[in-house]
Amino acid sequence: MSCYELEALRLGLMNVLGTEDRSTREHAEKELADAPDGPIDALANAQTLSEIERHLDAALVDLEEEIATTDADDPEYDYLRGRLVAVRDAERAVHRLTDQGESVLDGLGEAHDVLHETFPADE
């Protein structure tokens, strides 16, 4: 059983954050060795938070389709549903990260404006 979406998300976030943890990267890459192409691969190679959000959304659609076509008596059915819950939770965490980053940018812009109001530059 593989959690392709979570491992791909970890790799994408490592790319965005510049994380150099070789053992974590190798572990995630090993987990994704037999992953399907498409959103999972794109997510693992994402370079921005907006790419992560877009590819994670596409991966969720694929996972939901897989669940919809899996018989409820299939031994993997409950695992797939649990995976969906975990990936949706991860999606919310990525949205929070994006929102927090945008808030930091807004705060820096406001600090810049206040600095120029307090110490006007001679024009």
Secondary structure by P-SEA (a helix, b strand, c coil): ccaaaaaaaaaaaaaaacccaaaaaaaaaaaaccccccaaaaaaacccaaaaaaaaaaaaaaaaaaaaaccccccaaaaaaaaaaaaaaaaaaaaaaaaaaaaaaaaaaaaaaaaaaaccccc
